């Protein structure tokens, strides 16, 4: 395998792991939300959901930069 082929493989593997991590993060956030709602009831649940949504969007927003950095390292 040439350097470029290895690089493409690594980028593909990294992207796949990033995709898989989204499901893991969502499961963790759902569990956190359930624990909080069980603890505080439905009081302030709207704010909790907004906060978790914000965290999710921040997490996902890092992906383009990671991919751009990986691509740059290939060339």
C-alpha positions in Angstrom: 0.0 0.0 0.0 1.3 3.4 -0.9 1.3 6.4 1.5 -1.8 7.9 -0.1 -3.7 4.5 0.2 -2.8 4.2 3.8 -3.9 7.8 4.4 -7.2 7.2 2.7 -7.8 4.1 4.8 -7.0 6.0 8.0 -9.4 8.8 7.0 -12.1 6.3 6.2 -11.6 4.5 9.5 -11.6 7.7 11.4 -14.8 8.9 9.8 -16.5 5.5 10.5 -15.4 5.8 14.2 -16.7 9.4 14.3 -20.1 8.2 12.9 -20.2 5.4 15.5 -19.4 7.8 18.3 -22.5 9.9 17.5 -24.8 7.0 18.5 -22.7 6.4 21.7 -22.9 10.1 22.6 -26.7 10.2 22.0 -27.1 7.1 24.3 -25.1 8.8 27.0 -27.0 12.0 26.7 -30.3 10.1 26.8 -29.2 8.3 30.0 -28.1 11.6 31.5 -31.5 13.2 30.7 -33.3 10.2 32.2 -31.3 10.4 35.4 -31.9 14.1 35.7 -35.6 13.9 35.0 -35.9 11.0 37.6 -34.0 13.2 40.1 -35.8 16.5 39.5 -39.0 15.4 37.9 -40.1 17.2 34.8 -39.2 20.5 36.4 -36.9 22.5 34.1 -36.9 19.6 31.6 -37.1 22.1 28.7 -33.9 23.8 29.8 -32.2 20.4 30.2 -33.2 19.3 26.7 -31.9 22.6 25.3 -28.6 22.2 27.1 -28.2 18.6 25.8 -29.1 19.7 22.3 -26.3 22.4 22.6 -23.8 19.8 23.7 -24.7 17.5 20.9 -24.4 20.2 18.3 -21.0 21.3 19.7 -19.8 17.7 19.5 -20.9 17.2 16.0 -19.6 20.6 14.9 -16.0 19.4 15.6 -16.2 16.8 12.9 -15.6 19.0 9.8 -12.4 20.4 11.3 -11.2 16.9 12.1 -11.9 15.7 8.6 -10.3 18.8 7.1 -7.1 18.2 9.2 -7.0 14.6 8.2 -7.3 15.4 4.5 -4.6 18.1 4.8 -2.2 15.5 6.2 -2.7 13.4 3.1 -1.4 16.0 0.7 
